[in-house]
Structures are given as structure tokens and as C-alpha cells.
Amino acid sequence: MIVRTILAAAGGLAGVYLVGSAALDAGALGAVPAADVAAPSAQRLSRYALAAIARKDNGSAEQLAEQSLARAPLNARAIRVMIAARTASGRDLDGNALGYAAALGWRDTPLQLLLLDAAAKVGSGEEVMLRADALARRKQEPATAYAAFRALSANTEGRKLLIARLPTAPWRLAFFQDNAGLTPDDMDAREALFADMVAAGVRPTAMEVGSYIEYLMQHGQTPRARTVWMNLFDPSGRAAAGGVYDSNFERFGRAEGPFAWQVLPLIGASAGANDTVSTGNRVLSVETDGSASGPLVRQTLVLRAGSYRLISVEQQDGPGTDDGFGWSVTCQGQPTGLPLEPEGRGEVGAAVRKSWSFTVPAGCNAQQLDLYAQTFDPRRQVRRTIYSVEVR
């Protein structure tokens, strides 16, 4: 069942559409004049009904609307007033009222808002989904439609209704990108929706998830963001402890998001993954013309406070073993990196295994692991092959 108080805004917005200049009507028209009692027109009766509901006289409003509809069954104003009056009085909509509503059509925004409000009050998830979908498809009152979708996401049955619509919903991406003002309950519901989508075979896209990930990170919840991302894109838990994801670059360029490898634009340097001829394993290849300076490849980590070791296995093509590139670990939002203390190196075939120790201080809840290019000699080009990098 949908919580009955979730969509109070729908009724209020419907009232705005419905009443419009009804305050003037209410003051100018008042009760039905005696001269109109005998043979009033349908249009005039609907105006009197509108004036009555503006005075919160729901009984008179409903009666006048029904009289109008007896004369003109498709009078839009009368249909809206009748449904609004019944909803305001706490009465369920019978088949007669719904029949009028169907005749008016799903493109009528005020009607859809009224029906959405009525459905929320009686806890009808199916009707909430139908009405919110109609509003969202027409890009009318999207905030109200998305509030309805978030409310549906709060329970299993509601999520099933929402997921059934998603494959053909033109509003799908816009809904997932509407993250402003999410409450803690909304966040729990969004993550439950992602999980149910995966289980139902309707996987969320990187853009849909990315918008929510970005929202969490902007609000200081990077560890939670990483958990969400890993649950969706790394279910094996290979980097569950907060360390490096895809340490051997098998998914380099194939996975998206701040917790996967990202190549940053840097003039004078480039990066890409390719398969080695000898083993067929993927490696990271980076290149600099000697003039580049700045981060080139990045991944966001969420290491807890403590001591760690950064280990990289790499091979340099060109003069020197350290020129051109280096690693850094920086607390998110800080201008300088954490001190990396060299621990030594050893040969691994033609490659070199390098390691550094570092300490993550308390309060540093997220870190950026960067492979950066450093200026050394603009006349010399350096290529480096990196086989793996990990944090232990």
C-alpha cells in the first residue's frame, strides 16, 4: 500500500489548475441566481460549481457539477470540479466519476493531478503509477510525478510497478537525475530500486547511477557512493575493502564512474589500455612528450584511516626508470598529496616492482589515486607500461 499522505502537493497543484480565477468567480457569482435555476446552461452551471468549490462548499459543488454534466457530459470544468469535490470530501470515485474522467482523457493535467491525489489518499499504487506516468510523459508537473515515483520506490510492490514502466518510459533518465532534496528514506528507496532493477533484468545505466553517485559525493557521502557503485558494477567484491578497483586494467575504458579508472585531459600526455603480445593480458600504456605536468589517470578510493602500501609493477621504455610519471594519493578536497615513502623495488621479468608506504589520517574518508605526468625534458619522449597497481 502507498502511504496516503505522500502526495499532498498533488492536490494543491490540482487546485491551482482547477480554480485559476475562481476567487473572482466565487465573489462575483456567489450562489446560483434564481433566474438560472429553471434552465441554466451546462457552462454556467460548471462556473457555479467552480465558485462553490472555491468557497469549500463541496456538496454544492458536486451537485452543480453533476447537473452540468447531465447537460454536457464532456464539460471539462464540471468533470474536474466533481472529482475534486468528491476527493475533498473523502469519498471514493465510483465508476460513473471515473467514466467521466476517462472521457476527458489522460492529457488533461488538472484531472491527472486530481486523480493522482485521490489515488494517493486511498493507497492505490497502480493508480498512482498511471497518473504520475501520464504527467511525466507530458512533462507536466514533473516534480509531482517524480515525488510519486520516489514514494512508489519505498516498498517492494511499488518498485515492481515502477520497474514495469521503465523500459519504455521517456522520463526515465530525467527521473533518475532528479536528486535535489533527497531524504535519507529517499536514498534507501533509490538504492533498493537499483537492486530490484538488476534482479528484474532492467539494469540501470551508468548515467542513471552516475547522477546519484555524484549527488552522494557532493554531500560528503563518498563511502556510501562507492558501496552503491560496487554493488552494481563490481558484485564480485574485488575492491570491497576500499582499495583499487580493476588493479590489472581488465576493465579500463569499459567501466564508468569515479571509482573506475578515468583518463583526464592533459596536453602532452596520453593513456590507454591494450593487450600485451606475449600474454594477452591488458596493460595500461602511458606516454608523455616530456612537457606535460598534472594528473593523467585517476581513481577514487575510500580507505579507512591507517597504514597502507602502494605497489606498482611497470616497465619504462626510454631513458631513466622514474622520469615522466609518478603516483600520488591525496585526501579528497585537499591540495597536496599524502607523503609516499619508497620501500624499495625488485625485478619482475623485464618489469620493475615498486612500492611505497603511506598513512591515511583520521577524517580522510575518500582519496584520489593519481598517476601524474611530470615535466623533465621537453626534448625526450617517454612511454611506460603499467601491468598492475594495488593498495594493501
N, C-alpha and C positions, 0 to 999 in steps of 0.2 A: 504493500500500500504506500502511496505517496503521502508524505506529511502534508496535512491540509493547510498549513499556514505558509508554505514555501513561496507562493507566488502572489503575495499581496499587491505587488506592483502591477500585475496584470489587470486587476480590477480597476486600479486607479488610472492606468493609461486608457483602458476602455472607456472610463468615464469622461476623460478629456476628449477623446474622439467623439463619443456619443453626444455629450452635452453641447460642446462647442459654444455657441451663443445662447445656450438655453437659459442662462441667467436673465437675459433680456426677455426671452420668451416667457419665463416664469413671471417676471414683473409686469410685462405688458398684457399677457393673456389671462393670468390668474385662472379661475375656474372656467368651465365651459359656459359661454353666454347662453341665455335662454333661447335666443333666436336660432342657435345652431343645434339645439337638442333634437329638433324634429328631423332634419335631414342634413346632417353635416357631411362634408366630403371626407374621403379617406385621408387626403393630405392634411386637411385641417385637424382631423381627429389625431393624427400622428403628432402634430405640433402640440396639441393639448396634452397628449401623453408625455411628450418630452418635457413640457413645462411641469407636469406633475412629478416626474421622477427627479427633476431639479429641486423640487420642494421636499424631496424624500417621501412623497406620498405614493408608495409603491403599489398599494391596492388600486388606487385610481389610475395610475399609470398603466398597469396591466390591463385593466378593464377597457380603457380608452384605446390601447394598442390592439386589443382583440377586436374591438368594434371597427377600427381602421382596416384590419386585415380581412374582416368579413366582406369589406367592400373592395379591397385591393390586396390580394394575397401576396404580392411581391413588393409591398411598400417597405423599403429598406429601413426607414426610420422606425416604423412600427415594430418590425421584427427585432431590431436591436433593443428597443425600449422594453418589449415584452420579456426578452431573455434577461435583460439587466434587472428588471423588476423582480422576476422570479428568483434570480440568483441572490439579489439583495435581501429577499425575504427568507432565504434559506430553504427554498423549495427546489426539489429535483426537476430537471427538464424532462417533460413527458414526450411521447412520440410525436405529438402534434407540434410542440415547440421545435423539436429537432427537425421535423419535416420542413417547417418554415426556414430554419437555418440552412438546411441543405439547398433549398431553392435559391437562397441568396448567394451561396457559393463560397468556396474557400478563399477567394481573392478579396473578400471584404475584411479589411483589417480590424475595424471596431468589433465586428462579430466574432472574429477569431480570438481577440483578446477577452471578450466576454465568456466565450466557451472555454477558453483556457482557464480563466478564473473559476468558472463553475466546476470544471474537471478537477482542479487542484483542491477545491473545497470538499469534494466527495471522495477524493483519493483515488481517482481513476487514472492509473498510469498510461493506459492505452490512449485515452482521450487527450491527456497532457501531451503525449508524443505527437499525436496527429495535429493538434492545434499549433504547437510550437514549431513543428516541421513546416506547416503552411506559412507561418510568419517568417521563418528563416529563409525559405525558398524565395519569398518575395522581397527579402531584405528589408522587411518592415519590423520595427522594434526589435532589433537583434539582441539588445541587452536582456529583454524579457525572455526571448526564445532561448538564449544561452543559459539564463538562470534556470529555466525549466530543464534543460539538458543536464546541468550540474546537479539539480535535485534528483533527476532520474538516476544519475550515476551513484547515488548514495546507497542503493540497495541492489541486490542481485537481479531481481526481476526487472527493475528499471534499466539496469545496464543491458539486459538482453534486448529490451525494446529499442534502446538506442543503437546497439551494435547492429541490429537487423536493418536499420536505416542507413548506416554509414557507407556501405559500398556504393550507393547511388546518390548520396547527399551532396548537393553542390555547396553546402555551407560547412562541410566537414573541416577543412583546413582553418577557416575563419573561426570556428568554434574552439579548436584546439589552441589557436593563437590568442584567444581572449582570456588572458590570465590576470588581468588587473583586479586587485582586491580579493584574491582567493583566500578563503579562511582555512584554518587547519583541517576542518572537516572536508572542505572542497579539495584540498591536496590529497587527503586519504582516498577520496572518491575518484579523483583523476588517476591515481596510481592503480586503484582497483580496476578501473575501466581499461587501462592499458593491459593489465594482466589478463582480463577476460577477453579482450580483443585477440590477444595472442592465442589463447586457448580455443577461441572460436574460428581461428584461421583468418582473421581480419587484422593483419599486423599493422600497427601504427607506423607511419612513415618517419624518416629521420627528421623531416621538417616539423611534423606534428609533435614529436617528442622533444626536438631541439628547442622549441619555443618554451616549453615548460621547464626544461633543464636550465635555460638561460634565466628564466624567472627565479628559480630557486637560487641560482648562483648570485644573482643581483641582490637577493635578500639574505645573504650570508649563510645559505644552506648548501654549500658545495658538497659536503659529505653525503647528504641526502640525495643530492642531484646525481652523484656518482653511483650510489646504490641503485637508483631508478634506471640509470643508463646501463649499468652492468647486468641488471636483471633482464633487460630487453635485448642487449646486444652481446653479452658475454655470459650466457647462462651456465657455462662450464665452471665459472668462478675462478678462471685462471689468474685474475688480478683482484680477487676479493679482499685481500689484505690492504688494499690501497696503493699497491706498488704499480710497476709498469705494466700497461696493457699491450699485448702484441709485441713482446720483447724481441722476437725474431723477425718482425716485419711481414709476417704472412698476410696480414690484412691491411697493410699500408696502402692508403689510397682507396680502400674498399669500405672502410668503416668511417662514419662521420660523427662529429661531436668533439667537445673539448677533452674528452677522456680517451680519444683515439689520437693517433699521430696527425698533426697538422703541419702543412708546409706554409710558412709565412713569406710574403713577398719581400725579396731582398735583392737590390741591384748588385750585380757582380757575382751572384751565387745561385746555385740551383740544387734541387734534391729530388730524388725519385727512387722507386724500388724496382728491382729487376731480378731475374733468376740467374743464378750462377751456372756457368757451363759445366763445371765439374760435378756438382752435387744436385743441381736443380732447385736448391733452396733459395728463397728470396732474401735479398740483402738490400740495405739502404746505401745508395750511392750519392755522395755529395761532392760538389765541385765549387771552387772559388777562383777568381782571377787574381786574388791577392789584394784587391782593393776593398772588398766587401767587409762590412762591420755590423754585427747585430744578430739577433736570433733568427734561425732559419727553419728549424724543426722543433715543434713544441708538443708537450702532453701535460695535462693537469693531473696531479696526484693528490691523494688525501691521506698522507702518512700521519700517524699519531706521533705525539711528542716522544722522542727517544733517539737512539743512535742507529745509524744505518751505514751501508756500504753501497756505493755506486760502482758497477762493474760493466765495462765495455770491451768487446772483442772487435778489433778493427785492423784495417790494413791501409797504409798510405802509399799512394802512387805519386812519386815525386820526391824532391829533396826534403829531408827532415822527417821526423815522426810525430811532431806536435804542431808544426806550422799550419796555419789556416783555420783550424777548428778547435773547439773546446766545449766542455759540458758545464752547465750551471744548474743549481737548484735554488729557487727563490720562493720565499713565502709570498703567497698571493697578495698583491697590493703593495708590496714593499719594493723600494727602488734598487736595492742591492741584494746579491745572492748570499746564500749561506757559505761559510768557509768550507772548502773541499780540501782535505788533507791527503796528499798522494800516499798510497800504501805500497806501491811497487808495481811491477809489470813482469809478464812472462810470455814466452813464445807459445803460440798455438798454431803449429804448422807455419805457414807464411804470415800469419796474423800475429797481433800483439794483444795480450790481455792486460788491460789497465784497470786499476781500482783506486777509489778514493773513499775516505770515511767522512761522514758529516753528521751533525746533530740537528734534529728538528726541535725548536724550543716550544714551550707551552704557549698556547694561543695561536700558533701557526697551524690552522686547521686544513689548509689547502696549499699546495705548492705547484710551481711551474718547473718542469724539467725541460731545459732548452739545450739544443745543440746549436751553438752560435759560431758564426764566422768572425775571424779577427784579422785585421789588416796586418800584413807582414812584408810583402814586397809586390807592388803592382805589376812587376815585370814577370812574375812567375805564377804559373797556374798549378793548382794542387787538386788532386782527386783523392777521395778517401772512401773506402768501402767499410761499412759497419755491419758486422754479422749479427750482433745481439747487444742489448743493453738491458740491465736489470738493477733493481734495488732490493737489497736483502737486509 
